[in-house]
Amino acid sequence: MKWGMFAGNSIIVILIVLFEWQKMKSNQKKEKAALVTLSVLGLLLAQLLVFFPDLPGPTQFIDSLFRPLGKLLEE
């Protein structure tokens, strides 16, 4: 089941990139690079969440990062 979701995510992202790539003009190199970069990062995050659904979210990371600062400011 997980490999089906893995393949499904990959196919959807590839189709989105191909569809958007055709709409872009040939001289939009930075925009194309941004599209590919953000799509790959999104795909990697989606694939990680398929195999490890209990990963902590970004709010938990920020909370653990700023908790010592909050304790320092309370004093």
PDB file of N, H, CA, C and O in Angstrom:
ATOM      1  N   MET A   1       0.816  -1.194   0.000  1.00  0.00           N
ATOM      2  CA  MET A   1       0.000   0.000   0.000  1.00  0.00           C
ATOM      3  C   MET A   1       0.859   1.257   0.000  1.00  0.00           C
ATOM      4  O   MET A   1       0.552   2.219  -0.704  1.00  0.00           O
ATOM      5  N   LYS A   2       1.946   1.254   0.795  1.00  0.00           N
ATOM      6  H   LYS A   2       2.196   0.473   1.366  1.00  0.00           H
ATOM      7  CA  LYS A   2       2.799   2.431   0.860  1.00  0.00           C
ATOM      8  C   LYS A   2       3.496   2.676  -0.477  1.00  0.00           C
ATOM      9  O   LYS A   2       3.685   3.825  -0.877  1.00  0.00           O
ATOM     10  N   TRP A   3       3.876   1.609  -1.164  1.00  0.00           N
ATOM     11  H   TRP A   3       3.722   0.676  -0.839  1.00  0.00           H
ATOM     12  CA  TRP A   3       4.553   1.798  -2.451  1.00  0.00           C
ATOM     13  C   TRP A   3       3.594   2.331  -3.501  1.00  0.00           C
ATOM     14  O   TRP A   3       4.011   3.032  -4.423  1.00  0.00           O
ATOM     15  N   GLY A   4       2.319   2.007  -3.373  1.00  0.00           N
ATOM     16  H   GLY A   4       1.980   1.437  -2.624  1.00  0.00           H
ATOM     17  CA  GLY A   4       1.320   2.566  -4.276  1.00  0.00           C
ATOM     18  C   GLY A   4       1.163   4.066  -4.061  1.00  0.00           C
ATOM     19  O   GLY A   4       1.046   4.831  -5.019  1.00  0.00           O
ATOM     20  N   MET A   5       1.160   4.480  -2.794  1.00  0.00           N
ATOM     21  H   MET A   5       1.254   3.858  -2.016  1.00  0.00           H
ATOM     22  CA  MET A   5       1.091   5.908  -2.488  1.00  0.00           C
ATOM     23  C   MET A   5       2.364   6.615  -2.940  1.00  0.00           C
ATOM     24  O   MET A   5       2.316   7.749  -3.416  1.00  0.00           O
ATOM     25  N   PHE A   6       3.491   5.947  -2.790  1.00  0.00           N
ATOM     26  H   PHE A   6       3.530   5.026  -2.404  1.00  0.00           H
ATOM     27  CA  PHE A   6       4.773   6.498  -3.241  1.00  0.00           C
ATOM     28  C   PHE A   6       4.739   6.743  -4.747  1.00  0.00           C
ATOM     29  O   PHE A   6       5.111   7.820  -5.214  1.00  0.00           O
ATOM     30  N   ALA A   7       4.294   5.744  -5.500  1.00  0.00           N
ATOM     31  H   ALA A   7       3.993   4.869  -5.120  1.00  0.00           H
ATOM     32  CA  ALA A   7       4.210   5.872  -6.959  1.00  0.00           C
ATOM     33  C   ALA A   7       3.157   6.906  -7.354  1.00  0.00           C
ATOM     34  O   ALA A   7       3.366   7.673  -8.294  1.00  0.00           O
ATOM     35  N   GLY A   8       2.048   6.933  -6.656  1.00  0.00           N
ATOM     36  H   GLY A   8       1.879   6.310  -5.892  1.00  0.00           H
ATOM     37  CA  GLY A   8       0.998   7.905  -6.958  1.00  0.00           C
ATOM     38  C   GLY A   8       1.462   9.336  -6.749  1.00  0.00           C
ATOM     39  O   GLY A   8       1.206  10.205  -7.582  1.00  0.00           O
ATOM     40  N   ASN A   9       2.145   9.582  -5.638  1.00  0.00           N
ATOM     41  H   ASN A   9       2.353   8.876  -4.961  1.00  0.00           H
ATOM     42  CA  ASN A   9       2.694  10.917  -5.389  1.00  0.00           C
ATOM     43  C   ASN A   9       3.670  11.321  -6.485  1.00  0.00           C
ATOM     44  O   ASN A   9       3.639  12.446  -6.985  1.00  0.00           O
ATOM     45  N   SER A  10       4.534  10.384  -6.847  1.00  0.00           N
ATOM     46  H   SER A  10       4.559   9.470  -6.442  1.00  0.00           H
ATOM     47  CA  SER A  10       5.537  10.681  -7.870  1.00  0.00           C
ATOM     48  C   SER A  10       4.887  11.002  -9.213  1.00  0.00           C
ATOM     49  O   SER A  10       5.287  11.951  -9.886  1.00  0.00           O
ATOM     50  N   ILE A  11       3.906  10.227  -9.595  1.00  0.00           N
ATOM     51  H   ILE A  11       3.582   9.456  -9.047  1.00  0.00           H
ATOM     52  CA  ILE A  11       3.237  10.447 -10.875  1.00  0.00           C
ATOM     53  C   ILE A  11       2.513  11.787 -10.887  1.00  0.00           C
ATOM     54  O   ILE A  11       2.566  12.515 -11.879  1.00  0.00           O
ATOM     55  N   ILE A  12       1.842  12.113  -9.799  1.00  0.00           N
ATOM     56  H   ILE A  12       1.798  11.522  -8.994  1.00  0.00           H
ATOM     57  CA  ILE A  12       1.111  13.382  -9.735  1.00  0.00           C
ATOM     58  C   ILE A  12       2.067  14.562  -9.841  1.00  0.00           C
ATOM     59  O   ILE A  12       1.792  15.512 -10.573  1.00  0.00           O
ATOM     60  N   VAL A  13       3.190  14.517  -9.120  1.00  0.00           N
ATOM     61  H   VAL A  13       3.414  13.744  -8.525  1.00  0.00           H
ATOM     62  CA  VAL A  13       4.152  15.624  -9.180  1.00  0.00           C
ATOM     63  C   VAL A  13       4.764  15.729 -10.573  1.00  0.00           C
ATOM     64  O   VAL A  13       4.945  16.836 -11.080  1.00  0.00           O
ATOM     65  N   ILE A  14       5.082  14.618 -11.191  1.00  0.00           N
ATOM     66  H   ILE A  14       4.936  13.719 -10.779  1.00  0.00           H
ATOM     67  CA  ILE A  14       5.642  14.640 -12.549  1.00  0.00           C
ATOM     68  C   ILE A  14       4.638  15.244 -13.523  1.00  0.00           C
ATOM     69  O   ILE A  14       5.012  16.051 -14.375  1.00  0.00           O
ATOM     70  N   LEU A  15       3.373  14.865 -13.407  1.00  0.00           N
ATOM     71  H   LEU A  15       3.070  14.210 -12.715  1.00  0.00           H
ATOM     72  CA  LEU A  15       2.357  15.428 -14.299  1.00  0.00           C
ATOM     73  C   LEU A  15       2.183  16.934 -14.086  1.00  0.00           C
ATOM     74  O   LEU A  15       2.015  17.684 -15.048  1.00  0.00           O
ATOM     75  N   ILE A  16       2.223  17.370 -12.837  1.00  0.00           N
ATOM     76  H   ILE A  16       2.359  16.761 -12.055  1.00  0.00           H
ATOM     77  CA  ILE A  16       2.098  18.796 -12.553  1.00  0.00           C
ATOM     78  C   ILE A  16       3.271  19.558 -13.158  1.00  0.00           C
ATOM     79  O   ILE A  16       3.081  20.600 -13.786  1.00  0.00           O
ATOM     80  N   VAL A  17       4.484  19.039 -12.969  1.00  0.00           N
ATOM     81  H   VAL A  17       4.638  18.193 -12.458  1.00  0.00           H
ATOM     82  CA  VAL A  17       5.669  19.719 -13.514  1.00  0.00           C
ATOM     83  C   VAL A  17       5.611  19.761 -15.030  1.00  0.00           C
ATOM     84  O   VAL A  17       5.910  20.797 -15.625  1.00  0.00           O
ATOM     85  N   LEU A  18       5.237  18.670 -15.667  1.00  0.00           N
ATOM     86  H   LEU A  18       4.994  17.828 -15.184  1.00  0.00           H
ATOM     87  CA  LEU A  18       5.154  18.654 -17.133  1.00  0.00           C
ATOM     88  C   LEU A  18       4.089  19.616 -17.648  1.00  0.00           C
ATOM     89  O   LEU A  18       4.302  20.295 -18.653  1.00  0.00           O
ATOM     90  N   PHE A  19       2.956  19.680 -16.974  1.00  0.00           N
ATOM     91  H   PHE A  19       2.783  19.129 -16.158  1.00  0.00           H
ATOM     92  CA  PHE A  19       1.883  20.577 -17.386  1.00  0.00           C
ATOM     93  C   PHE A  19       2.317  22.033 -17.257  1.00  0.00           C
ATOM     94  O   PHE A  19       2.089  22.836 -18.162  1.00  0.00           O
ATOM     95  N   GLU A  20       2.940  22.370 -16.139  1.00  0.00           N
ATOM     96  H   GLU A  20       3.126  21.718 -15.404  1.00  0.00           H
ATOM     97  CA  GLU A  20       3.380  23.747 -15.924  1.00  0.00           C
ATOM     98  C   GLU A  20       4.578  24.104 -16.811  1.00  0.00           C
ATOM     99  O   GLU A  20       4.718  25.250 -17.236  1.00  0.00           O
ATOM    100  N   TRP A  21       5.437  23.125 -17.086  1.00  0.00           N
ATOM    101  H   TRP A  21       5.323  22.193 -16.740  1.00  0.00           H
ATOM    102  CA  TRP A  21       6.624  23.362 -17.924  1.00  0.00           C
ATOM    103  C   TRP A  21       6.211  23.809 -19.321  1.00  0.00           C
ATOM    104  O   TRP A  21       6.839  24.689 -19.909  1.00  0.00           O
ATOM    105  N   GLN A  22       5.151  23.198 -19.851  1.00  0.00           N
ATOM    106  H   GLN A  22       4.641  22.482 -19.373  1.00  0.00           H
ATOM    107  CA  GLN A  22       4.684  23.539 -21.190  1.00  0.00           C
ATOM    108  C   GLN A  22       4.135  24.960 -21.258  1.00  0.00           C
ATOM    109  O   GLN A  22       4.196  25.594 -22.311  1.00  0.00           O
ATOM    110  N   LYS A  23       3.599  25.469 -20.144  1.00  0.00           N
ATOM    111  H   LYS A  23       3.550  24.953 -19.288  1.00  0.00           H
ATOM    112  CA  LYS A  23       3.040  26.803 -20.123  1.00  0.00           C
ATOM    113  C   LYS A  23       4.119  27.890 -20.048  1.00  0.00           C
ATOM    114  O   LYS A  23       3.865  29.044 -20.396  1.00  0.00           O
ATOM    115  N   MET A  24       5.312  27.521 -19.598  1.00  0.00           N
ATOM    116  H   MET A  24       5.518  26.584 -19.316  1.00  0.00           H
ATOM    117  CA  MET A  24       6.385  28.500 -19.433  1.00  0.00           C
ATOM    118  C   MET A  24       7.096  28.745 -20.752  1.00  0.00           C
ATOM    119  O   MET A  24       7.216  27.857 -21.597  1.00  0.00           O
ATOM    120  N   LYS A  25       7.563  29.972 -20.902  1.00  0.00           N
ATOM    121  H   LYS A  25       7.466  30.693 -20.216  1.00  0.00           H
ATOM    122  CA  LYS A  25       8.323  30.317 -22.101  1.00  0.00           C
ATOM    123  C   LYS A  25       9.741  29.771 -21.966  1.00  0.00           C
ATOM    124  O   LYS A  25      10.202  29.485 -20.861  1.00  0.00           O
ATOM    125  N   SER A  26      10.422  29.631 -23.089  1.00  0.00           N
ATOM    126  H   SER A  26      10.048  29.864 -23.987  1.00  0.00           H
ATOM    127  CA  SER A  26      11.750  29.013 -23.073  1.00  0.00           C
ATOM    128  C   SER A  26      12.799  29.883 -22.383  1.00  0.00           C
ATOM    129  O   SER A  26      13.825  29.362 -21.945  1.00  0.00           O
ATOM    130  N   ASN A  27      12.568  31.200 -22.273  1.00  0.00           N
ATOM    131  H   ASN A  27      11.735  31.623 -22.629  1.00  0.00           H
ATOM    132  CA  ASN A  27      13.567  32.057 -21.652  1.00  0.00           C
ATOM    133  C   ASN A  27      13.356  32.207 -20.140  1.00  0.00           C
ATOM    134  O   ASN A  27      14.078  32.978 -19.508  1.00  0.00           O
ATOM    135  N   GLN A  28      12.422  31.520 -19.558  1.00  0.00           N
ATOM    136  H   GLN A  28      11.836  30.894 -20.071  1.00  0.00           H
ATOM    137  CA  GLN A  28      12.149  31.594 -18.121  1.00  0.00           C
ATOM    138  C   GLN A  28      12.938  30.512 -17.373  1.00  0.00           C
ATOM    139  O   GLN A  28      12.357  29.588 -16.802  1.00  0.00           O
ATOM    140  N   LYS A  29      14.247  30.641 -17.388  1.00  0.00           N
ATOM    141  H   LYS A  29      14.718  31.391 -17.852  1.00  0.00           H
ATOM    142  CA  LYS A  29      15.095  29.610 -16.793  1.00  0.00           C
ATOM    143  C   LYS A  29      15.026  29.611 -15.265  1.00  0.00           C
ATOM    144  O   LYS A  29      15.005  28.544 -14.652  1.00  0.00           O
ATOM    145  N   LYS A  30      14.990  30.784 -14.646  1.00  0.00           N
ATOM    146  H   LYS A  30      15.006  31.651 -15.145  1.00  0.00           H
ATOM    147  CA  LYS A  30      14.918  30.841 -13.180  1.00  0.00           C
ATOM    148  C   LYS A  30      13.580  30.312 -12.677  1.00  0.00           C
ATOM    149  O   LYS A  30      13.525  29.633 -11.652  1.00  0.00           O
ATOM    150  N   GLU A  31      12.521  30.617 -13.382  1.00  0.00           N
ATOM    151  H   GLU A  31      12.566  31.169 -14.214  1.00  0.00           H
ATOM    152  CA  GLU A  31      11.207  30.137 -12.984  1.00  0.00           C
ATOM    153  C   GLU A  31      11.120  28.618 -13.106  1.00  0.00           C
ATOM    154  O   GLU A  31      10.514  27.953 -12.265  1.00  0.00           O
ATOM    155  N   LYS A  32      11.726  28.082 -14.147  1.00  0.00           N
ATOM    156  H   LYS A  32      12.218  28.622 -14.829  1.00  0.00           H
ATOM    157  CA  LYS A  32      11.739  26.630 -14.326  1.00  0.00           C
ATOM    158  C   LYS A  32      12.556  25.957 -13.231  1.00  0.00           C
ATOM    159  O   LYS A  32      12.167  24.910 -12.712  1.00  0.00           O
ATOM    160  N   ALA A  33      13.690  26.562 -12.883  1.00  0.00           N
ATOM    161  H   ALA A  33      14.006  27.412 -13.304  1.00  0.00           H
ATOM    162  CA  ALA A  33      14.519  26.009 -11.807  1.00  0.00           C
ATOM    163  C   ALA A  33      13.759  26.044 -10.477  1.00  0.00           C
ATOM    164  O   ALA A  33      13.831  25.098  -9.693  1.00  0.00           O
ATOM    165  N   ALA A  34      13.037  27.131 -10.229  1.00  0.00           N
ATOM    166  H   ALA A  34      12.979  27.899 -10.866  1.00  0.00           H
ATOM    167  CA  ALA A  34      12.249  27.233  -9.003  1.00  0.00           C
ATOM    168  C   ALA A  34      11.135  26.192  -8.991  1.00  0.00           C
ATOM    169  O   ALA A  34      10.880  25.571  -7.959  1.00  0.00           O
ATOM    170  N   LEU A  35      10.476  25.995 -10.118  1.00  0.00           N
ATOM    171  H   LEU A  35      10.684  26.498 -10.957  1.00  0.00           H
ATOM    172  CA  LEU A  35       9.409  24.994 -10.210  1.00  0.00           C
ATOM    173  C   LEU A  35       9.940  23.605  -9.889  1.00  0.00           C
ATOM    174  O   LEU A  35       9.332  22.871  -9.110  1.00  0.00           O
ATOM    175  N   VAL A  36      11.060  23.243 -10.480  1.00  0.00           N
ATOM    176  H   VAL A  36      11.554  23.840 -11.113  1.00  0.00           H
ATOM    177  CA  VAL A  36      11.626  21.914 -10.254  1.00  0.00           C
ATOM    178  C   VAL A  36      12.085  21.764  -8.804  1.00  0.00           C
ATOM    179  O   VAL A  36      11.837  20.737  -8.173  1.00  0.00           O
ATOM    180  N   THR A  37      12.755  22.788  -8.280  1.00  0.00           N
ATOM    181  H   THR A  37      12.957  23.623  -8.793  1.00  0.00           H
ATOM    182  CA  THR A  37      13.257  22.715  -6.911  1.00  0.00           C
ATOM    183  C   THR A  37      12.127  22.566  -5.901  1.00  0.00           C
ATOM    184  O   THR A  37      12.178  21.696  -5.032  1.00  0.00           O
ATOM    185  N   LEU A  38      11.115  23.405  -6.013  1.00  0.00           N
ATOM    186  H   LEU A  38      11.073  24.112  -6.719  1.00  0.00           H
ATOM    187  CA  LEU A  38       9.998  23.319  -5.069  1.00  0.00           C
ATOM    188  C   LEU A  38       9.208  22.026  -5.229  1.00  0.00           C
ATOM    189  O   LEU A  38       8.714  21.473  -4.246  1.00  0.00           O
ATOM    190  N   SER A  39       9.088  21.549  -6.449  1.00  0.00           N
ATOM    191  H   SER A  39       9.489  21.998  -7.247  1.00  0.00           H
ATOM    192  CA  SER A  39       8.372  20.291  -6.682  1.00  0.00           C
ATOM    193  C   SER A  39       9.123  19.114  -6.080  1.00  0.00           C
ATOM    194  O   SER A  39       8.512  18.226  -5.484  1.00  0.00           O
ATOM    195  N   VAL A  40      10.434  19.099  -6.231  1.00  0.00           N
ATOM    196  H   VAL A  40      10.929  19.820  -6.715  1.00  0.00           H
ATOM    197  CA  VAL A  40      11.230  18.005  -5.669  1.00  0.00           C
ATOM    198  C   VAL A  40      11.187  18.043  -4.143  1.00  0.00           C
ATOM    199  O   VAL A  40      11.058  17.002  -3.499  1.00  0.00           O
ATOM    200  N   LEU A  41      11.294  19.244  -3.562  1.00  0.00           N
ATOM    201  H   LEU A  41      11.399  20.090  -4.085  1.00  0.00           H
ATOM    202  CA  LEU A  41      11.208  19.346  -2.104  1.00  0.00           C
ATOM    203  C   LEU A  41       9.837  18.904  -1.592  1.00  0.00           C
ATOM    204  O   LEU A  41       9.744  18.216  -0.576  1.00  0.00           O
ATOM    205  N   GLY A  42       8.793  19.292  -2.286  1.00  0.00           N
ATOM    206  H   GLY A  42       8.869  19.850  -3.111  1.00  0.00           H
ATOM    207  CA  GLY A  42       7.451  18.856  -1.899  1.00  0.00           C
ATOM    208  C   GLY A  42       7.276  17.352  -2.030  1.00  0.00           C
ATOM    209  O   GLY A  42       6.654  16.707  -1.186  1.00  0.00           O
ATOM    210  N   LEU A  43       7.837  16.805  -3.104  1.00  0.00           N
ATOM    211  H   LEU A  43       8.342  17.328  -3.790  1.00  0.00           H
ATOM    212  CA  LEU A  43       7.753  15.355  -3.305  1.00  0.00           C
ATOM    213  C   LEU A  43       8.507  14.610  -2.208  1.00  0.00           C
ATOM    214  O   LEU A  43       8.017  13.606  -1.689  1.00  0.00           O
ATOM    215  N   LEU A  44       9.688  15.091  -1.854  1.00  0.00           N
ATOM    216  H   LEU A  44      10.086  15.906  -2.275  1.00  0.00           H
ATOM    217  CA  LEU A  44      10.455  14.441  -0.789  1.00  0.00           C
ATOM    218  C   LEU A  44       9.707  14.482   0.539  1.00  0.00           C
ATOM    219  O   LEU A  44       9.683  13.492   1.269  1.00  0.00           O
ATOM    220  N   LEU A  45       9.105  15.610   0.849  1.00  0.00           N
ATOM    221  H   LEU A  45       9.125  16.414   0.255  1.00  0.00           H
ATOM    222  CA  LEU A  45       8.329  15.706   2.083  1.00  0.00           C
ATOM    223  C   LEU A  45       7.132  14.761   2.050  1.00  0.00           C
ATOM    224  O   LEU A  45       6.831  14.106   3.048  1.00  0.00           O
ATOM    225  N   ALA A  46       6.455  14.687   0.920  1.00  0.00           N
ATOM    226  H   ALA A  46       6.699  15.219   0.109  1.00  0.00           H
ATOM    227  CA  ALA A  46       5.304  13.782   0.804  1.00  0.00           C
ATOM    228  C   ALA A  46       5.736  12.330   0.946  1.00  0.00           C
ATOM    229  O   ALA A  46       5.054  11.540   1.600  1.00  0.00           O
ATOM    230  N   GLN A  47       6.871  11.969   0.333  1.00  0.00           N
ATOM    231  H   GLN A  47       7.425  12.610  -0.198  1.00  0.00           H
ATOM    232  CA  GLN A  47       7.347  10.583   0.420  1.00  0.00           C
ATOM    233  C   GLN A  47       7.768  10.244   1.856  1.00  0.00           C
ATOM    234  O   GLN A  47       7.524   9.135   2.332  1.00  0.00           O
ATOM    235  N   LEU A  48       8.400  11.203   2.539  1.00  0.00           N
ATOM    236  H   LEU A  48       8.598  12.103   2.153  1.00  0.00           H
ATOM    237  CA  LEU A  48       8.756  10.962   3.940  1.00  0.00           C
ATOM    238  C   LEU A  48       7.512  10.743   4.794  1.00  0.00           C
ATOM    239  O   LEU A  48       7.496   9.866   5.658  1.00  0.00           O
ATOM    240  N   LEU A  49       6.479  11.530   4.555  1.00  0.00           N
ATOM    241  H   LEU A  49       6.492  12.242   3.853  1.00  0.00           H
ATOM    242  CA  LEU A  49       5.253  11.381   5.344  1.00  0.00           C
ATOM    243  C   LEU A  49       4.507  10.090   5.024  1.00  0.00           C
ATOM    244  O   LEU A  49       3.755   9.590   5.859  1.00  0.00           O
ATOM    245  N   VAL A  50       4.706   9.547   3.825  1.00  0.00           N
ATOM    246  H   VAL A  50       5.317   9.954   3.146  1.00  0.00           H
ATOM    247  CA  VAL A  50       4.087   8.256   3.499  1.00  0.00           C
ATOM    248  C   VAL A  50       4.710   7.152   4.350  1.00  0.00           C
ATOM    249  O   VAL A  50       3.997   6.312   4.901  1.00  0.00           O
ATOM    250  N   PHE A  51       6.047   7.154   4.458  1.00  0.00           N
ATOM    251  H   PHE A  51       6.626   7.836   4.011  1.00  0.00           H
ATOM    252  CA  PHE A  51       6.722   6.078   5.174  1.00  0.00           C
ATOM    253  C   PHE A  51       6.849   6.332   6.673  1.00  0.00           C
ATOM    254  O   PHE A  51       6.932   5.383   7.453  1.00  0.00           O
ATOM    255  N   PHE A  52       6.864   7.606   7.089  1.00  0.00           N
ATOM    256  H   PHE A  52       6.797   8.377   6.456  1.00  0.00           H
ATOM    257  CA  PHE A  52       6.990   7.949   8.501  1.00  0.00           C
ATOM    258  C   PHE A  52       5.902   8.958   8.863  1.00  0.00           C
ATOM    259  O   PHE A  52       6.192  10.147   8.996  1.00  0.00           O
ATOM    260  N   PRO A  53       4.668   8.513   9.024  1.00  0.00           N
ATOM    261  CA  PRO A  53       3.566   9.456   9.271  1.00  0.00           C
ATOM    262  C   PRO A  53       3.631  10.155  10.625  1.00  0.00           C
ATOM    263  O   PRO A  53       2.942  11.156  10.823  1.00  0.00           O
ATOM    264  N   ASP A  54       4.429   9.664  11.553  1.00  0.00           N
ATOM    265  H   ASP A  54       4.989   8.851  11.392  1.00  0.00           H
ATOM    266  CA  ASP A  54       4.501  10.261  12.885  1.00  0.00           C
ATOM    267  C   ASP A  54       5.643  11.263  13.021  1.00  0.00           C
ATOM    268  O   ASP A  54       6.034  11.602  14.138  1.00  0.00           O
ATOM    269  N   LEU A  55       6.182  11.742  11.903  1.00  0.00           N
ATOM    270  H   LEU A  55       5.864  11.467  10.995  1.00  0.00           H
ATOM    271  CA  LEU A  55       7.239  12.750  11.964  1.00  0.00           C
ATOM    272  C   LEU A  55       6.702  14.028  12.606  1.00  0.00           C
ATOM    273  O   LEU A  55       5.555  14.410  12.373  1.00  0.00           O
ATOM    274  N   PRO A  56       7.529  14.686  13.410  1.00  0.00           N
ATOM    275  CA  PRO A  56       7.064  15.944  14.014  1.00  0.00           C
ATOM    276  C   PRO A  56       6.923  17.027  12.954  1.00  0.00           C
ATOM    277  O   PRO A  56       7.655  17.044  11.964  1.00  0.00           O
ATOM    278  N   GLY A  57       5.986  17.918  13.172  1.00  0.00           N
ATOM    279  H   GLY A  57       5.392  17.904  13.976  1.00  0.00           H
ATOM    280  CA  GLY A  57       5.735  18.985  12.226  1.00  0.00           C
ATOM    281  C   GLY A  57       6.625  20.185  12.470  1.00  0.00           C
ATOM    282  O   GLY A  57       7.402  20.204  13.424  1.00  0.00           O
ATOM    283  N   PRO A  58       6.514  21.174  11.621  1.00  0.00           N
ATOM    284  CA  PRO A  58       7.367  22.356  11.768  1.00  0.00           C
ATOM    285  C   PRO A  58       7.081  23.150  13.038  1.00  0.00           C
ATOM    286  O   PRO A  58       7.990  23.785  13.573  1.00  0.00           O
ATOM    287  N   THR A  59       5.863  23.133  13.531  1.00  0.00           N
ATOM    288  H   THR A  59       5.125  22.616  13.097  1.00  0.00           H
ATOM    289  CA  THR A  59       5.569  23.873  14.752  1.00  0.00           C
ATOM    290  C   THR A  59       6.265  23.250  15.963  1.00  0.00           C
ATOM    291  O   THR A  59       6.658  23.962  16.887  1.00  0.00           O
ATOM    292  N   GLN A  60       6.416  21.939  15.961  1.00  0.00           N
ATOM    293  H   GLN A  60       6.097  21.360  15.211  1.00  0.00           H
ATOM    294  CA  GLN A  60       7.125  21.283  17.051  1.00  0.00           C
ATOM    295  C   GLN A  60       8.615  21.630  17.010  1.00  0.00           C
ATOM    296  O   GLN A  60       9.248  21.762  18.057  1.00  0.00           O
ATOM    297  N   PHE A  61       9.169  21.776  15.819  1.00  0.00           N
ATOM    298  H   PHE A  61       8.655  21.669  14.968  1.00  0.00           H
ATOM    299  CA  PHE A  61      10.574  22.169  15.678  1.00  0.00           C
ATOM    300  C   PHE A  61      10.782  23.591  16.196  1.00  0.00           C
ATOM    301  O   PHE A  61      11.732  23.855  16.933  1.00  0.00           O
ATOM    302  N   ILE A  62       9.899  24.497  15.811  1.00  0.00           N
ATOM    303  H   ILE A  62       9.127  24.282  15.212  1.00  0.00           H
ATOM    304  CA  ILE A  62      10.012  25.888  16.246  1.00  0.00           C
ATOM    305  C   ILE A  62       9.815  25.983  17.756  1.00  0.00           C
ATOM    306  O   ILE A  62      10.498  26.763  18.420  1.00  0.00           O
ATOM    307  N   ASP A  63       8.901  25.207  18.296  1.00  0.00           N
ATOM    308  H   ASP A  63       8.347  24.574  17.756  1.00  0.00           H
ATOM    309  CA  ASP A  63       8.670  25.205  19.734  1.00  0.00           C
ATOM    310  C   ASP A  63       9.922  24.746  20.478  1.00  0.00           C
ATOM    311  O   ASP A  63      10.314  25.367  21.467  1.00  0.00           O
ATOM    312  N   SER A  64      10.544  23.680  20.020  1.00  0.00           N
ATOM    313  H   SER A  64      10.225  23.176  19.217  1.00  0.00           H
ATOM    314  CA  SER A  64      11.758  23.198  20.690  1.00  0.00           C
ATOM    315  C   SER A  64      12.923  24.164  20.501  1.00  0.00           C
ATOM    316  O   SER A  64      13.823  24.214  21.339  1.00  0.00           O
ATOM    317  N   LEU A  65      12.916  24.922  19.427  1.00  0.00           N
ATOM    318  H   LEU A  65      12.185  24.881  18.746  1.00  0.00           H
ATOM    319  CA  LEU A  65      13.981  25.884  19.168  1.00  0.00           C
ATOM    320  C   LEU A  65      13.863  27.104  20.065  1.00  0.00           C
ATOM    321  O   LEU A  65      14.872  27.602  20.564  1.00  0.00           O
ATOM    322  N   PHE A  66      12.638  27.597  20.281  1.00  0.00           N
ATOM    323  H   PHE A  66      11.818  27.192  19.876  1.00  0.00           H
ATOM    324  CA  PHE A  66      12.440  28.826  21.036  1.00  0.00           C
ATOM    325  C   PHE A  66      12.035  28.616  22.495  1.00  0.00           C
ATOM    326  O   PHE A  66      11.903  29.595  23.230  1.00  0.00           O
ATOM    327  N   ARG A  67      11.836  27.386  22.933  1.00  0.00           N
ATOM    328  H   ARG A  67      11.943  26.591  22.337  1.00  0.00           H
ATOM    329  CA  ARG A  67      11.468  27.139  24.322  1.00  0.00           C
ATOM    330  C   ARG A  67      12.527  27.667  25.291  1.00  0.00           C
ATOM    331  O   ARG A  67      12.161  28.305  26.278  1.00  0.00           O
ATOM    332  N   PRO A  68      13.822  27.434  25.058  1.00  0.00           N
ATOM    333  CA  PRO A  68      14.822  27.997  25.986  1.00  0.00           C
ATOM    334  C   PRO A  68      14.782  29.522  26.032  1.00  0.00           C
ATOM    335  O   PRO A  68      14.979  30.111  27.094  1.00  0.00           O
ATOM    336  N   LEU A  69      14.532  30.158  24.910  1.00  0.00           N
ATOM    337  H   LEU A  69      14.372  29.679  24.047  1.00  0.00           H
ATOM    338  CA  LEU A  69      14.446  31.612  24.880  1.00  0.00           C
ATOM    339  C   LEU A  69      13.236  32.099  25.681  1.00  0.00           C
ATOM    340  O   LEU A  69      13.321  33.112  26.374  1.00  0.00           O
ATOM    341  N   GLY A  70      12.127  31.391  25.591  1.00  0.00           N
ATOM    342  H   GLY A  70      12.058  30.568  25.029  1.00  0.00           H
ATOM    343  CA  GLY A  70      10.941  31.744  26.350  1.00  0.00           C
ATOM    344  C   GLY A  70      11.177  31.619  27.846  1.00  0.00           C
ATOM    345  O   GLY A  70      10.737  32.469  28.620  1.00  0.00           O
ATOM    346  N   LYS A  71      11.869  30.562  28.256  1.00  0.00           N
ATOM    347  H   LYS A  71      12.226  29.872  27.628  1.00  0.00           H
ATOM    348  CA  LYS A  71      12.172  30.381  29.683  1.00  0.00           C
ATOM    349  C   LYS A  71      13.107  31.486  30.165  1.00  0.00           C
ATOM    350  O   LYS A  71      12.982  31.963  31.292  1.00  0.00           O
ATOM    351  N   LEU A  72      14.036  31.886  29.316  1.00  0.00           N
ATOM    352  H   LEU A  72      14.138  31.498  28.400  1.00  0.00           H
ATOM    353  CA  LEU A  72      14.967  32.945  29.684  1.00  0.00           C
ATOM    354  C   LEU A  72      14.244  34.273  29.842  1.00  0.00           C
ATOM    355  O   LEU A  72      14.565  35.052  30.740  1.00  0.00           O
ATOM    356  N   LEU A  73      13.278  34.535  28.981  1.00  0.00           N
ATOM    357  H   LEU A  73      13.018  33.903  28.251  1.00  0.00           H
ATOM    358  CA  LEU A  73      12.549  35.796  29.055  1.00  0.00           C
ATOM    359  C   LEU A  73      11.563  35.833  30.219  1.00  0.00           C
ATOM    360  O   LEU A  73      11.232  36.920  30.693  1.00  0.00           O
ATOM    361  N   GLU A  74      11.085  34.691  30.695  1.00  0.00           N
ATOM    362  H   GLU A  74      11.354  33.808  30.310  1.00  0.00           H
ATOM    363  CA  GLU A  74      10.166  34.640  31.821  1.00  0.00           C
ATOM    364  C   GLU A  74      10.834  35.057  33.125  1.00  0.00           C
ATOM    365  O   GLU A  74      10.183  35.590  34.024  1.00  0.00           O
ATOM    366  N   GLU A  75      12.110  34.816  33.218  1.00  0.00           N
ATOM    367  H   GLU A  75      12.639  34.383  32.488  1.00  0.00           H
ATOM    368  CA  GLU A  75      12.837  35.106  34.465  1.00  0.00           C
ATOM    369  C   GLU A  75      13.060  36.568  34.681  1.00  0.00           C
ATOM    370  O   GLU A  75      13.656  36.960  35.684  1.00  0.00           O
TER     371      GLU A  75
END
